[in-house]
Amino acid sequence: MRENHLYANINKCIFGAEEFPFLGCILGKDGVRADPEKVCAIAQWPVPDSQKDLRKWLGLANYLHKYCANYAEMTRPLTNILKKDAVWSWTSEAQQAFDAIKNSLQSAPILALPDEDRPFSVVCDASDFAIGCALLQVDAEGRERVVSFQSRQLKAAEKNYPVHDKELLAMKYALVKFRVHLLGQKPFVIYPDHASLRTATSSPHLSQRMARWLSFFAEYNFTVEYKLGKQNVLADALSRRPDYELAHQAYLESPLYELIRGEYADDDDLAGLEEALRAPNKAVELTARQRSRLHRYSVVEGLLYYQVDGGDEPRIVVPNDEDLRHRGLYEAHDTPLSGHLGREKTYTSVARNFWWPHMYKWVRKYVQTCETCQCVKPAPSAPAPLMSLPVPADCWRSVSMEFIFELPADARGHTGILVFVCRLSKMVRLAAVRKSVAAPQAAQLFVDNVFRHHGLPEAFVRDSDPRFVSHFWQHLFRLLGTRLDMSTADHSQTDGETEQVNRVLEDVLRSVCAAEPSKWSTLLPQVAVALNNAVHSSTGFTPFYVNGLRHPRTPLTLPPASNLGGGEDNAEDQGASKA
């Protein structure tokens, strides 16, 4: 120091110490921890008796928030009573949050000091009320340690985001908070607990908000790897607390409904219709076209419904918001449960529950501009003429079946699919198989996928595959009295139905597995749902409906929560009535 003309006050120097205080924290050879004096002041603070007193305590606690994994979520009950016009009321929930923050800071971990020569990783998560993230780094001893925690509560508008966008917002928040460590760094990994974020950057249909965020993400060199929630314990801790979870009966509701309710106010036409339905004297302010159709509209639980025809079920009206409509079309076309099916099937899927003007044109444009469909689907060609079989009188009375092979090998060595089709309802059952599959395995798959659900068919329509022509199959069919409808060996005249299903199935698999072709077998259940939930041209109904006279519930078609039942009280009443 003397040689370089540096001066220091000896009274302010500490030499040979394992740790020392610095800017409200304690720095040591193991990392950085909260100053015990400040933690003690927070822990010994009495219960606040006013908003002013609570603000003082929160101001001190906020200084140490980087040591708490879920600070924003923990403080939510306290910040709620600090809002403008809020009446001061110290509830049990507020006391629980007050104690939880104290306990969290008293047991806060020692944070690692960042080493810019080692790669970082980030975990992030979102709940209904908060987002959080943590910066991690593996130390010299191979231990993964936390460098910093960050979290904040969601704004009012952000609470209306769908789950996917909340998780993406948490990722963006993490990159902003840890920018000084991550920007320009060597590649790093982000671990969300939402699987769809792995392919968020490759989605062919982006909202304006997502497009802005992806432009921001492009500044960073990272990859996204998914961990299940129960494996990604740290991420879940960032935005949830187990002791805040209430034991109750859970009802699923699509986030679309809350988004739709929130957008009605910004749509002048729909806002006027809602007002006219609540106050009939306001109808004079509507256009002549709106007045002539006013009787077709209704409002239920904040949702506007429109009845297209007198005998149809009312459908939810979607406001004039491009992002919102594209989100609905994405669910009806792009997800594995939708299967990238064509224009007509996509339209009937959306129109089953939703309505907006010129919806068919929206669907047509959306499907025509789908990048995945254009890349993986072959150009349409005229099918060869086929001789039809008699129409069965009942579902699963006659079953056609055929193999598809030459698929990419999956992790279990499967390279083919055994396809079963009900010839009346057109419902399909799919089973992954190896190339070496023989008659005994095919018979077992038939029992597992068809017989145990629908019983034994009276007739099988099949190609002359050796697996079907084998003595085992013929012995089984004769023993059970099953009639065999043999197909032509070179041209499956009588089994064109299964061949058509196979063509559609291959198109769907190419679409949903474009990024990872070898994982096709894991998506077979979703693909089967997509095929069975699409309206078939020969019946005018979905296979699900023909087979069971009802439509399945999917994320797109979940009813509003108010229509899902009466909750615990109703469950108890029903149990009592059964007793």
Secondary structure, DSSP 8 states (H G I E B T S, - for coil): -TTTT----GGG---S-SEEEETTEEEETTEEEE-HHHHHHHHT-----SHHHHHHHHHHHHTTGGG-TTHHHHHHHHHHTTSTT------HHHHHHHHHHHHHHHT---B----TTS-EEEEEEE-SSEEEEEEEEE-TTS-EEEEEEEEEE--TTGGGS-HHHHHHHHHHHHHHHTHHHHTT-S-EEEE-S-GGGGGGGG-SS--HHHHHHHHHHTTS-EEE----TTT-HHHHHHH--GGG----------HHHHHHHHHHTT-HHHHHHHHHHHSGGGGGGS-HHHHHTGGGEEEETTEEEE-SSTTS--EEE--S-HHHHHHHHHHHHTSTTTTT--HHHHHHHHHTTEE-TTHHHHHHHHHHT-HHHHHHS---------------SSTTSEEEEEEE------TT---EEEEEEETTT--EEEEEE-TT--HHHHHHHHIIIIIHHH---SEEEE---HHHHSHHHHHHHHHHT-EEEE--SSS-STTHHHHHHHHHHHHHHHHHTSS-GGGGGGGHHHHHHHHHTS--TTTSS-HHHHHHSS----TTT---GGGS--HHHHHHHHHHHH-
